[in-house]
Amino acid sequence: MKTIVAVTDFSQRSGVALRRAAAIATGAGARLLLVHAVDDGLPRHILDHRVAEAEQTIGQEAATVGGVNVSCEVVVGDVFWALHRAATQAHADLIVAGDHRRSPLRDLFRDTTVERLIRVSAVPVLIVRIDGAPYRHALVGVESDEGPELLHVLARFGTAAPGRATLLHAVSAPAEGLLHYAGVEREIRDDYRARIAQEARARITAGLKGHRMPLDIRIVDAPPRLAIADLVESAGCDLVAVSSHARRAVARGLLGSVSSELIRHGSTDVLIVPRIVSRSRGL
């Protein structure tokens, strides 16, 4: 990585994200750009005051970061688009943001700024919730063959990369319900599930050679959201990495229900890595 962009609204949540971004920048040997956006919908005299105030505050935040090449920038515009433009112009390799302020009613009816950013971002976005220690154990949620891409992004954290990773795939046996309804014997249904799991493992392990991070692969028969939550709790994972998807020729990402759930209600840090696919599925 060459450039990491940390977005800030000067809240405590952003402070946690800035410390994580600085740690990753140090581990990856990257420069760090700290960005704050001011909404341009304000009256001019208020806008000018907010910008001047923000420039002073962001400079103070940048001064707290040690051991890394750091710069700061205040941008003006629609907050979401201004942040996206700043990250694009900086040729960011990673965008780091703090957890959003949670409001059940707001979360139900509208996307957060970070979700909107993820939908159009061509680079990974890391949502930070955990302050302090380096990452120990990453859960990498996969539905097909995207494991190598996700692991590659984690490896680019350098010395700040997680100590180990578990690739998790929640098996979906599409004909299971029909077989059960038709009265097919349990042994035959078990063989069917085993074959689906075996095919999934073969698909997921393809291309994993060469990754140095200690790695485990788990194939489970459970809904993805439950499988992720169970493994996070049982294995003590502190980072979950999944893909977002974008249809070709359409500048809009597709967040599945699992990704959205992790963004809005997860307890760990979440890394969303964009992936171009012809059709969005699952995670």
MIDOSE-1310 file (N, C-alpha, C; in nm, 2 decimals, decimal comma, always signed):
residues 283
mkti	+0,08/-0,12/+0,00/+0,00/+0,00/+0,00/+0,09/+0,13/+0,00; +0,04/+0,23/-0,08/+0,11/+0,35/-0,08/+0,04/+0,46/+0,00; -0,09/+0,46/-0,01/-0,17/+0,57/+0,05/-0,29/+0,51/+0,12; -0,31/+0,55/+0,25/-0,43/+0,52/+0,33/-0,50/+0,65/+0,36
vavt	-0,63/+0,65/+0,33/-0,71/+0,77/+0,37/-0,79/+0,74/+0,49; -0,78/+0,82/+0,59/-0,87/+0,80/+0,71/-0,96/+0,92/+0,71; -1,09/+0,89/+0,72/-1,19/+1,00/+0,72/-1,23/+1,02/+0,87; -1,25/+1,15/+0,90/-1,28/+1,19/+1,04/-1,40/+1,29/+1,04
dfsq	-1,48/+1,27/+1,15/-1,58/+1,38/+1,18/-1,55/+1,44/+1,32; -1,42/+1,41/+1,37/-1,37/+1,46/+1,49/-1,44/+1,40/+1,61; -1,51/+1,29/+1,60/-1,57/+1,22/+1,71/-1,47/+1,12/+1,77; -1,51/+1,06/+1,88/-1,43/+0,96/+1,95/-1,42/+0,84/+1,85
rsgv	-1,52/+0,81/+1,78/-1,52/+0,69/+1,69/-1,41/+0,72/+1,58; -1,41/+0,84/+1,53/-1,30/+0,87/+1,43/-1,16/+0,86/+1,49; -1,15/+0,90/+1,62/-1,02/+0,89/+1,68/-0,97/+0,74/+1,69; -1,06/+0,65/+1,71/-1,03/+0,51/+1,72/-0,98/+0,46/+1,58
alrr	-1,06/+0,51/+1,47/-1,02/+0,47/+1,34/-0,89/+0,53/+1,29; -0,86/+0,66/+1,34/-0,73/+0,72/+1,30/-0,62/+0,64/+1,36; -0,63/+0,59/+1,48/-0,52/+0,52/+1,54/-0,50/+0,39/+1,47; -0,61/+0,32/+1,42/-0,59/+0,20/+1,35/-0,53/+0,23/+1,21
aaai	-0,57/+0,33/+1,15/-0,52/+0,37/+1,02/-0,37/+0,40/+1,03; -0,33/+0,47/+1,13/-0,19/+0,50/+1,15/-0,11/+0,37/+1,17; -0,16/+0,28/+1,25/-0,09/+0,15/+1,27/-0,07/+0,07/+1,14; -0,18/+0,07/+1,06/-0,17/+0,00/+0,93/-0,07/+0,07/+0,84
atga	-0,08/+0,21/+0,83/+0,02/+0,28/+0,75/+0,16/+0,26/+0,79; +0,19/+0,25/+0,92/+0,32/+0,22/+0,97/+0,36/+0,07/+0,93; +0,27/-0,02/+0,94/+0,30/-0,16/+0,91/+0,32/-0,18/+0,76; +0,25/-0,10/+0,68/+0,26/-0,11/+0,53/+0,36/-0,02/+0,47
garl	+0,41/+0,07/+0,55/+0,50/+0,17/+0,49/+0,43/+0,27/+0,40; +0,31/+0,30/+0,43/+0,23/+0,39/+0,35/+0,22/+0,53/+0,41; +0,18/+0,63/+0,33/+0,15/+0,76/+0,38/+0,01/+0,76/+0,42; -0,03/+0,85/+0,51/-0,16/+0,86/+0,57/-0,22/+1,00/+0,54
llvh	-0,34/+1,00/+0,48/-0,41/+1,13/+0,45/-0,53/+1,13/+0,54; -0,54/+1,23/+0,62/-0,66/+1,25/+0,71/-0,75/+1,35/+0,64; -0,88/+1,31/+0,62/-0,98/+1,39/+0,55/-1,10/+1,42/+0,63; -1,15/+1,54/+0,63/-1,28/+1,58/+0,69/-1,36/+1,65/+0,58
avdd	-1,49/+1,62/+0,57/-1,58/+1,69/+0,48/-1,67/+1,78/+0,55; -1,69/+1,90/+0,49/-1,79/+2,00/+0,53/-1,90/+2,01/+0,43; -2,02/+2,00/+0,47/-2,14/+2,00/+0,39/-2,15/+2,14/+0,33; -2,16/+2,15/+0,19/-2,16/+2,28/+0,13/-2,31/+2,34/+0,12
glpr	-2,40/+2,27/+0,19/-2,54/+2,33/+0,19/-2,56/+2,44/+0,29; -2,46/+2,47/+0,36/-2,47/+2,58/+0,46/-2,46/+2,72/+0,40; -2,52/+2,82/+0,46/-2,50/+2,96/+0,42/-2,35/+2,99/+0,41; -2,31/+3,08/+0,32/-2,17/+3,10/+0,29/-2,09/+3,14/+0,42
hild	-2,14/+3,23/+0,50/-2,06/+3,28/+0,61/-2,05/+3,17/+0,72; -2,15/+3,08/+0,73/-2,13/+2,97/+0,82/-2,04/+2,87/+0,76; -2,04/+2,85/+0,63/-1,96/+2,75/+0,57/-1,81/+2,79/+0,58; -1,78/+2,92/+0,56/-1,64/+2,96/+0,57/-1,59/+2,94/+0,71
hrva	-1,68/+2,97/+0,81/-1,64/+2,95/+0,95/-1,61/+2,80/+0,98; -1,70/+2,72/+0,93/-1,69/+2,57/+0,96/-1,56/+2,52/+0,89; -1,53/+2,57/+0,78/-1,40/+2,52/+0,71/-1,28/+2,56/+0,79; -1,28/+2,69/+0,83/-1,16/+2,74/+0,90/-1,15/+2,66/+1,04
eaeq	-1,26/+2,64/+1,10/-1,26/+2,57/+1,23/-1,21/+2,42/+1,21; -1,26/+2,36/+1,10/-1,22/+2,22/+1,07/-1,07/+2,21/+1,03; -1,02/+2,31/+0,96/-0,88/+2,31/+0,92/-0,79/+2,31/+1,05; -0,83/+2,39/+1,15/-0,75/+2,40/+1,27/-0,76/+2,26/+1,35
tigq	-0,88/+2,21/+1,36/-0,90/+2,08/+1,43/-0,83/+1,97/+1,37; -0,84/+1,96/+1,23/-0,78/+1,84/+1,17/-0,63/+1,85/+1,17; -0,58/+1,97/+1,18/-0,43/+1,99/+1,19/-0,39/+1,94/+1,33; -0,47/+1,96/+1,43/-0,44/+1,92/+1,57/-0,45/+1,76/+1,57
eaat	-0,54/+1,70/+1,50/-0,56/+1,56/+1,50/-0,43/+1,50/+1,43; -0,39/+1,56/+1,32/-0,28/+1,50/+1,25/-0,15/+1,51/+1,33; -0,14/+1,61/+1,41/-0,02/+1,63/+1,50/-0,01/+1,52/+1,60; -0,12/+1,45/+1,63/-0,12/+1,34/+1,73/-0,06/+1,21/+1,68
vggv	-0,05/+1,20/+1,54/+0,00/+1,08/+1,48/+0,15/+1,08/+1,47; +0,21/+0,98/+1,52/+0,36/+0,97/+1,51/+0,40/+0,85/+1,43; +0,52/+0,86/+1,38/+0,59/+0,75/+1,32/+0,54/+0,72/+1,18; +0,47/+0,81/+1,12/+0,42/+0,79/+0,98/+0,41/+0,92/+0,91
nvsc	+0,42/+0,92/+0,78/+0,41/+1,04/+0,70/+0,26/+1,07/+0,69; +0,22/+1,18/+0,75/+0,07/+1,22/+0,76/+0,05/+1,36/+0,71; -0,06/+1,37/+0,63/-0,11/+1,50/+0,59/-0,26/+1,51/+0,61; -0,32/+1,63/+0,60/-0,46/+1,64/+0,62/-0,52/+1,73/+0,52
evvv	-0,65/+1,72/+0,50/-0,72/+1,79/+0,40/-0,87/+1,81/+0,45; -0,92/+1,93/+0,43/-1,07/+1,96/+0,45/-1,13/+1,98/+0,31; -1,23/+1,90/+0,28/-1,30/+1,91/+0,15/-1,44/+1,96/+0,18; -1,50/+2,02/+0,07/-1,63/+2,08/+0,08/-1,72/+2,02/-0,03
gdvf	-1,84/+1,99/+0,01/-1,94/+1,94/-0,08/-2,04/+1,85/-0,01; -2,12/+1,77/-0,09/-2,20/+1,67/-0,03/-2,10/+1,57/+0,04; -2,12/+1,55/+0,17/-2,02/+1,48/+0,25/-1,97/+1,35/+0,19; -2,07/+1,27/+0,14/-2,03/+1,14/+0,08/-1,95/+1,15/-0,04
walh	-1,99/+1,24/-0,14/-1,92/+1,26/-0,26/-1,79/+1,33/-0,24; -1,78/+1,42/-0,14/-1,66/+1,49/-0,12/-1,55/+1,39/-0,07; -1,59/+1,30/+0,02/-1,49/+1,20/+0,07/-1,45/+1,11/-0,04; -1,54/+1,07/-0,12/-1,51/+0,98/-0,23/-1,41/+1,04/-0,33
raat	-1,44/+1,17/-0,36/-1,35/+1,25/-0,45/-1,21/+1,26/-0,39; -1,20/+1,29/-0,26/-1,07/+1,31/-0,20/-0,99/+1,18/-0,20; -1,06/+1,06/-0,17/-0,99/+0,93/-0,18/-0,95/+0,90/-0,32; -1,03/+0,93/-0,42/-1,00/+0,90/-0,56/-0,88/+0,98/-0,60
qaha	-0,88/+1,11/-0,57/-0,77/+1,20/-0,61/-0,64/+1,16/-0,54; -0,65/+1,11/-0,42/-0,53/+1,07/-0,35/-0,48/+0,93/-0,39; -0,55/+0,86/-0,48/-0,52/+0,73/-0,53/-0,50/+0,64/-0,41; -0,61/+0,64/-0,32/-0,60/+0,56/-0,20/-0,60/+0,41/-0,23
dliv	-0,53/+0,34/-0,15/-0,53/+0,19/-0,15/-0,62/+0,14/-0,04; -0,66/+0,22/+0,05/-0,75/+0,18/+0,16/-0,81/+0,30/+0,22; -0,94/+0,29/+0,25/-1,01/+0,40/+0,32/-1,05/+0,34/+0,46; -1,02/+0,42/+0,56/-1,05/+0,38/+0,70/-1,15/+0,48/+0,76
agdh	-1,25/+0,42/+0,82/-1,36/+0,51/+0,88/-1,40/+0,45/+1,01; -1,45/+0,53/+1,10/-1,50/+0,49/+1,23/-1,64/+0,43/+1,22; -1,69/+0,37/+1,32/-1,82/+0,32/+1,32/-1,92/+0,43/+1,32; -2,04/+0,41/+1,25/-2,14/+0,52/+1,25/-2,22/+0,53/+1,38
rrsp	-2,27/+0,65/+1,40/-2,36/+0,66/+1,51/-2,49/+0,58/+1,49; -2,52/+0,50/+1,58/-2,63/+0,40/+1,56/-2,76/+0,46/+1,60; -2,86/+0,45/+1,51/-2,99/+0,49/+1,53/-3,08/+0,39/+1,46; -3,15/+0,30/+1,53/-3,24/+0,20/+1,46/-3,33/+0,25/+1,36
lrdl	-3,39/+0,37/+1,38/-3,49/+0,42/+1,29/-3,42/+0,47/+1,16; -3,31/+0,54/+1,18/-3,23/+0,59/+1,07/-3,17/+0,48/+0,99; -3,12/+0,38/+1,05/-3,06/+0,26/+0,99/-3,16/+0,19/+0,90; -3,29/+0,19/+0,95/-3,39/+0,12/+0,88/-3,42/+0,18/+0,74
frdt	-3,42/+0,32/+0,74/-3,47/+0,38/+0,62/-3,36/+0,44/+0,53; -3,24/+0,45/+0,57/-3,14/+0,52/+0,49/-3,00/+0,46/+0,51; -2,92/+0,46/+0,40/-2,78/+0,42/+0,42/-2,70/+0,52/+0,50; -2,60/+0,47/+0,57/-2,50/+0,55/+0,63/-2,41/+0,61/+0,53
tver	-2,33/+0,71/+0,56/-2,23/+0,77/+0,47/-2,13/+0,67/+0,43; -2,09/+0,58/+0,53/-1,99/+0,48/+0,50/-2,05/+0,38/+0,40; -2,17/+0,34/+0,41/-2,23/+0,24/+0,32/-2,24/+0,30/+0,18; -2,27/+0,43/+0,17/-2,28/+0,49/+0,04/-2,14/+0,50/-0,02
lirv	-2,04/+0,52/+0,06/-1,90/+0,53/+0,01/-1,86/+0,39/-0,04; -1,89/+0,28/+0,04/-1,86/+0,15/+0,00/-1,92/+0,11/-0,14; -2,04/+0,16/-0,16/-2,11/+0,12/-0,28/-2,04/+0,17/-0,41; -1,97/+0,28/-0,40/-1,91/+0,33/-0,52/-1,75/+0,32/-0,51
savp	-1,70/+0,28/-0,40/-1,55/+0,28/-0,39/-1,49/+0,17/-0,47; -1,38/+0,20/-0,53/-1,31/+0,10/-0,61/-1,19/+0,04/-0,52; -1,18/+0,09/-0,40/-1,08/+0,04/-0,31/-1,14/-0,01/-0,18; -1,07/-0,10/-0,10/-1,13/-0,15/+0,02/-1,16/-0,04/+0,12
vliv	-1,26/-0,07/+0,20/-1,30/+0,02/+0,31/-1,30/-0,06/+0,44; -1,23/+0,00/+0,54/-1,22/-0,07/+0,67/-1,30/+0,02/+0,77; -1,40/-0,05/+0,83/-1,47/+0,02/+0,94/-1,42/-0,03/+1,07; -1,37/+0,07/+1,15/-1,30/+0,04/+1,28/-1,39/+0,06/+1,40
ridg	-1,39/-0,04/+1,48/-1,47/-0,04/+1,61/-1,38/-0,07/+1,73; -1,27/-0,14/+1,70/-1,19/-0,19/+1,81/-1,06/-0,11/+1,83; -1,04/-0,06/+1,94/-0,92/+0,02/+1,97/-0,81/-0,06/+2,04; -0,69/-0,03/+2,01/-0,58/-0,09/+2,08/-0,50/-0,20/+2,01
apyr	-0,50/-0,32/+2,05/-0,41/-0,42/+2,01/-0,41/-0,45/+1,86; -0,30/-0,50/+1,80/-0,30/-0,54/+1,66/-0,40/-0,65/+1,64; -0,44/-0,67/+1,51/-0,54/-0,77/+1,48/-0,47/-0,91/+1,51; -0,55/-1,00/+1,57/-0,50/-1,13/+1,60/-0,56/-1,24/+1,50
halv	-0,69/-1,23/+1,47/-0,76/-1,34/+1,40/-0,86/-1,28/+1,31; -0,85/-1,29/+1,18/-0,94/-1,24/+1,08/-1,03/-1,35/+1,04; -1,16/-1,33/+1,03/-1,26/-1,42/+0,97/-1,28/-1,36/+0,83; -1,26/-1,45/+0,73/-1,27/-1,41/+0,59/-1,39/-1,48/+0,53
gves	-1,50/-1,41/+0,52/-1,63/-1,47/+0,47/-1,63/-1,48/+0,32; -1,64/-1,61/+0,27/-1,63/-1,63/+0,12/-1,75/-1,70/+0,07; -1,79/-1,68/-0,05/-1,90/-1,75/-0,11/-1,85/-1,84/-0,23; -1,74/-1,80/-0,28/-1,69/-1,87/-0,40/-1,53/-1,87/-0,40
degp	-1,47/-1,81/-0,50/-1,33/-1,81/-0,51/-1,26/-1,68/-0,48; -1,33/-1,59/-0,40/-1,27/-1,46/-0,37/-1,17/-1,46/-0,26; -1,15/-1,58/-0,20/-1,06/-1,59/-0,08/-0,92/-1,53/-0,11; -0,85/-1,56/-0,22/-0,72/-1,50/-0,25/-0,72/-1,35/-0,25
ellh	-0,83/-1,29/-0,31/-0,83/-1,14/-0,32/-0,84/-1,08/-0,18; -0,92/-1,14/-0,09/-0,94/-1,09/+0,04/-0,81/-1,10/+0,12; -0,75/-1,22/+0,11/-0,62/-1,24/+0,18/-0,51/-1,15/+0,13; -0,51/-1,12/+0,00/-0,41/-1,03/-0,06/-0,42/-0,89/+0,01
vlar	-0,54/-0,85/+0,02/-0,56/-0,71/+0,09/-0,51/-0,72/+0,23; -0,55/-0,82/+0,30/-0,50/-0,83/+0,44/-0,35/-0,84/+0,45; -0,28/-0,91/+0,35/-0,14/-0,92/+0,35/-0,07/-0,79/+0,33; -0,14/-0,70/+0,25/-0,09/-0,56/+0,22/-0,09/-0,47/+0,35
fgta	-0,14/-0,52/+0,46/-0,13/-0,44/+0,58/+0,01/-0,45/+0,64; +0,09/-0,54/+0,58/+0,23/-0,55/+0,62/+0,24/-0,61/+0,76; +0,32/-0,55/+0,85/+0,34/-0,60/+0,98/+0,21/-0,58/+1,07; +0,11/-0,50/+1,02/-0,01/-0,48/+1,09/-0,12/-0,58/+1,04
apgr	-0,08/-0,68/+0,96/-0,18/-0,78/+0,91/-0,21/-0,87/+1,03; -0,33/-0,93/+1,03/-0,37/-1,03/+1,13/-0,27/-1,14/+1,15; -0,26/-1,20/+1,27/-0,17/-1,31/+1,29/-0,22/-1,43/+1,22; -0,35/-1,45/+1,20/-0,40/-1,57/+1,14/-0,54/-1,54/+1,08
atll	-0,59/-1,63/+0,99/-0,72/-1,61/+0,93/-0,79/-1,74/+0,92; -0,92/-1,73/+0,92/-1,01/-1,84/+0,90/-1,10/-1,81/+0,78; -1,10/-1,89/+0,67/-1,19/-1,87/+0,56/-1,32/-1,95/+0,60; -1,43/-1,88/+0,59/-1,56/-1,94/+0,63/-1,65/-1,93/+0,51
havs	-1,71/-2,05/+0,49/-1,81/-2,06/+0,38/-1,93/-2,13/+0,44; -2,05/-2,06/+0,43/-2,17/-2,12/+0,47/-2,24/-2,19/+0,36; -2,24/-2,33/+0,37/-2,29/-2,41/+0,26/-2,44/-2,39/+0,23; -2,47/-2,38/+0,11/-2,62/-2,37/+0,07/-2,64/-2,49/-0,02
apae	-2,72/-2,58/+0,02/-2,76/-2,70/-0,06/-2,90/-2,67/-0,12; -2,91/-2,62/-0,24/-3,03/-2,57/-0,29/-3,15/-2,68/-0,30; -3,11/-2,80/-0,32/-3,22/-2,91/-0,33/-3,25/-2,98/-0,20; -3,19/-2,94/-0,09/-3,21/-3,00/+0,03/-3,36/-3,01/+0,07
gllh	-3,42/-2,89/+0,06/-3,56/-2,88/+0,10/-3,65/-2,97/+0,02; -3,62/-2,98/-0,11/-3,70/-3,06/-0,20/-3,68/-3,21/-0,17; -3,56/-3,25/-0,14/-3,53/-3,39/-0,11/-3,60/-3,43/+0,02; -3,60/-3,34/+0,11/-3,67/-3,37/+0,24/-3,82/-3,38/+0,22
yagv	-3,87/-3,29/+0,14/-4,02/-3,29/+0,12/-4,06/-3,41/+0,04; -3,97/-3,46/-0,05/-4,00/-3,58/-0,13/-3,98/-3,71/-0,06; -3,94/-3,70/+0,07/-3,92/-3,82/+0,15/-3,79/-3,90/+0,12; -3,69/-3,83/+0,06/-3,57/-3,90/+0,03/-3,50/-3,94/+0,16
erei	-3,44/-4,06/+0,16/-3,38/-4,11/+0,29/-3,27/-4,01/+0,34; -3,25/-4,01/+0,47/-3,16/-3,92/+0,53/-3,02/-3,94/+0,49; -2,98/-4,07/+0,46/-2,84/-4,10/+0,42/-2,81/-4,04/+0,29; -2,91/-4,04/+0,20/-2,89/-3,98/+0,07/-2,88/-3,83/+0,08
rddy	-2,96/-3,77/+0,16/-2,96/-3,63/+0,19/-2,82/-3,59/+0,25; -2,77/-3,67/+0,34/-2,64/-3,64/+0,40/-2,53/-3,65/+0,30; -2,54/-3,75/+0,20/-2,44/-3,76/+0,10/-2,44/-3,64/+0,01; -2,56/-3,59/-0,02/-2,58/-3,47/-0,10/-2,52/-3,35/-0,04
rari	-2,54/-3,33/+0,09/-2,48/-3,21/+0,16/-2,33/-3,23/+0,16; -2,28/-3,35/+0,18/-2,13/-3,37/+0,19/-2,07/-3,34/+0,05; -2,14/-3,37/-0,06/-2,08/-3,35/-0,19/-2,08/-3,20/-0,22; -2,19/-3,13/-0,17/-2,19/-2,98/-0,19/-2,08/-2,92/-0,11
aqea	-2,05/-2,96/+0,01/-1,95/-2,91/+0,09/-1,81/-2,94/+0,03; -1,79/-3,06/-0,02/-1,66/-3,09/-0,09/-1,64/-3,01/-0,21; -1,74/-2,98/-0,29/-1,72/-2,90/-0,41/-1,69/-2,75/-0,36; -1,75/-2,71/-0,26/-1,73/-2,57/-0,21/-1,58/-2,56/-0,16
rari	-1,53/-2,66/-0,09/-1,40/-2,66/-0,04/-1,30/-2,65/-0,15; -1,32/-2,73/-0,26/-1,23/-2,74/-0,37/-1,23/-2,60/-0,44; -1,35/-2,54/-0,45/-1,36/-2,41/-0,52/-1,29/-2,30/-0,44; -1,30/-2,31/-0,31/-1,25/-2,20/-0,22/-1,09/-2,21/-0,21
tagl	-1,04/-2,34/-0,21/-0,90/-2,35/-0,19/-0,82/-2,33/-0,32; -0,89/-2,32/-0,43/-0,82/-2,30/-0,56/-0,75/-2,16/-0,55; -0,63/-2,15/-0,58/-0,56/-2,02/-0,58/-0,50/-1,98/-0,45; -0,52/-2,06/-0,34/-0,47/-2,01/-0,21/-0,32/-2,04/-0,19
kghr	-0,26/-2,11/-0,27/-0,11/-2,14/-0,25/-0,03/-2,01/-0,26; +0,07/-2,01/-0,17/+0,15/-1,89/-0,17/+0,12/-1,79/-0,06; +0,00/-1,80/+0,00/-0,03/-1,71/+0,11/+0,04/-1,76/+0,24; +0,11/-1,67/+0,30/+0,19/-1,71/+0,42/+0,12/-1,70/+0,55
mpld	+0,01/-1,63/+0,55/-0,07/-1,61/+0,68/-0,12/-1,75/+0,72; -0,10/-1,79/+0,85/-0,16/-1,91/+0,90/-0,31/-1,91/+0,87; -0,36/-2,02/+0,81/-0,49/-2,02/+0,75/-0,57/-2,15/+0,78; -0,69/-2,13/+0,81/-0,78/-2,25/+0,84/-0,91/-2,23/+0,75
iriv	-0,97/-2,34/+0,70/-1,09/-2,33/+0,62/-1,20/-2,41/+0,69; -1,31/-2,34/+0,70/-1,43/-2,40/+0,76/-1,55/-2,39/+0,67; -1,61/-2,51/+0,64/-1,73/-2,52/+0,56/-1,84/-2,56/+0,66; -1,94/-2,47/+0,68/-2,05/-2,50/+0,77/-2,18/-2,50/+0,71
dapp	-2,27/-2,57/+0,76/-2,41/-2,58/+0,71/-2,50/-2,49/+0,80; -2,50/-2,36/+0,77/-2,58/-2,27/+0,85/-2,59/-2,14/+0,77; -2,69/-2,06/+0,81/-2,71/-1,93/+0,74/-2,58/-1,84/+0,76; -2,54/-1,77/+0,66/-2,41/-1,69/+0,67/-2,40/-1,60/+0,79
rlai	-2,51/-1,53/+0,82/-2,50/-1,43/+0,93/-2,48/-1,51/+1,07; -2,55/-1,62/+1,09/-2,53/-1,70/+1,21/-2,39/-1,76/+1,21; -2,35/-1,81/+1,10/-2,21/-1,87/+1,09/-2,10/-1,78/+1,13; -2,11/-1,65/+1,08/-2,01/-1,55/+1,11/-2,02/-1,51/+1,26
adlv	-2,14/-1,49/+1,31/-2,15/-1,45/+1,45/-2,10/-1,56/+1,54; -2,13/-1,69/+1,51/-2,08/-1,80/+1,59/-1,93/-1,81/+1,59; -1,87/-1,79/+1,48/-1,72/-1,81/+1,47/-1,65/-1,69/+1,53; -1,71/-1,57/+1,52/-1,65/-1,45/+1,58/-1,65/-1,47/+1,73
esag	-1,76/-1,52/+1,79/-1,76/-1,54/+1,93/-1,67/-1,66/+1,98; -1,68/-1,77/+1,90/-1,61/-1,89/+1,95/-1,46/-1,88/+1,93; -1,41/-1,81/+1,82/-1,27/-1,81/+1,79/-1,21/-1,67/+1,83; -1,29/-1,58/+1,88/-1,24/-1,45/+1,92/-1,18/-1,37/+1,80
cdlv	-1,25/-1,37/+1,69/-1,21/-1,29/+1,57/-1,23/-1,14/+1,60; -1,13/-1,06/+1,56/-1,14/-0,92/+1,58/-1,15/-0,84/+1,45; -1,16/-0,91/+1,34/-1,17/-0,85/+1,20/-1,25/-0,95/+1,11; -1,35/-0,89/+1,04/-1,42/-0,97/+0,95/-1,40/-0,91/+0,81
avss	-1,36/-0,99/+0,71/-1,34/-0,94/+0,58/-1,44/-1,01/+0,48; -1,51/-0,93/+0,40/-1,60/-0,98/+0,30/-1,59/-0,90/+0,18; -1,65/-0,94/+0,07/-1,66/-0,87/-0,06/-1,79/-0,79/-0,07; -1,78/-0,68/-0,14/-1,90/-0,62/-0,20/-1,89/-0,65/-0,35
harr	-2,00/-0,62/-0,41/-2,00/-0,65/-0,56/-2,05/-0,53/-0,64; -2,01/-0,53/-0,76/-2,05/-0,42/-0,85/-2,08/-0,48/-0,99; -2,20/-0,46/-1,04/-2,23/-0,51/-1,17/-2,14/-0,43/-1,27; -2,09/-0,51/-1,37/-2,01/-0,44/-1,48/-2,08/-0,33/-1,54
avar	-2,01/-0,22/-1,57/-2,06/-0,10/-1,64/-2,16/-0,02/-1,55; -2,17/-0,06/-1,43/-2,26/+0,02/-1,34/-2,19/+0,06/-1,22; -2,18/+0,19/-1,20/-2,10/+0,25/-1,09/-2,18/+0,25/-0,96; -2,22/+0,13/-0,92/-2,29/+0,11/-0,79/-2,27/-0,02/-0,74
gllg	-2,22/-0,03/-0,62/-2,19/-0,15/-0,55/-2,32/-0,22/-0,51; -2,31/-0,35/-0,48/-2,42/-0,42/-0,43/-2,38/-0,48/-0,30; -2,44/-0,44/-0,19/-2,42/-0,49/-0,06/-2,52/-0,59/-0,03; -2,48/-0,72/+0,00/-2,57/-0,82/+0,04/-2,62/-0,80/+0,18
svss	-2,71/-0,88/+0,22/-2,77/-0,86/+0,36/-2,67/-0,89/+0,46; -2,57/-0,98/+0,44/-2,47/-1,01/+0,54/-2,38/-0,89/+0,55; -2,33/-0,84/+0,44/-2,24/-0,72/+0,45/-2,31/-0,61/+0,52; -2,43/-0,58/+0,48/-2,50/-0,47/+0,55/-2,52/-0,49/+0,70
elir	-2,55/-0,61/+0,73/-2,56/-0,65/+0,88/-2,43/-0,62/+0,95; -2,32/-0,66/+0,89/-2,19/-0,64/+0,95/-2,16/-0,50/+0,97; -2,19/-0,42/+0,87/-2,16/-0,27/+0,87/-2,25/-0,20/+0,98; -2,37/-0,24/+0,99/-2,46/-0,17/+1,08/-2,47/-0,22/+1,22
hgst	-2,44/-0,35/+1,24/-2,46/-0,41/+1,37/-2,35/-0,50/+1,42; -2,24/-0,51/+1,34/-2,13/-0,60/+1,38/-2,06/-0,54/+1,50; -1,99/-0,63/+1,57/-1,91/-0,60/+1,69/-1,76/-0,59/+1,66; -1,72/-0,64/+1,55/-1,57/-0,64/+1,51/-1,55/-0,53/+1,41
dvli	-1,42/-0,51/+1,38/-1,38/-0,43/+1,26/-1,43/-0,51/+1,14; -1,46/-0,43/+1,03/-1,51/-0,49/+0,91/-1,44/-0,44/+0,79; -1,38/-0,52/+0,71/-1,31/-0,49/+0,59/-1,40/-0,53/+0,47; -1,44/-0,43/+0,39/-1,52/-0,46/+0,27/-1,44/-0,43/+0,15
vpri	-1,42/-0,54/+0,07/-1,33/-0,53/-0,05/-1,42/-0,54/-0,18; -1,41/-0,44/-0,26/-1,50/-0,44/-0,38/-1,45/-0,55/-0,48; -1,55/-0,61/-0,54/-1,52/-0,71/-0,64/-1,62/-0,70/-0,76; -1,56/-0,70/-0,88/-1,65/-0,69/-1,00/-1,69/-0,83/-1,04
vsrs	-1,82/-0,85/-1,04/-1,88/-0,98/-1,08/-1,99/-0,95/-1,18; -2,03/-1,05/-1,25/-2,14/-1,04/-1,35/-2,27/-1,05/-1,28; -2,27/-1,12/-1,16/-2,40/-1,13/-1,09/-2,37/-1,14/-0,94; -2,44/-1,07/-0,86/-2,42/-1,06/-0,71/-2,49/-1,18/-0,65
rgl	-2,42/-1,24/-0,55/-2,48/-1,35/-0,48/-2,44/-1,35/-0,33; -2,52/-1,40/-0,25/-2,49/-1,43/-0,11/-2,43/-1,32/-0,03; -2,31/-1,33/+0,02/-2,24/-1,23/+0,10/-2,23/-1,10/+0,03
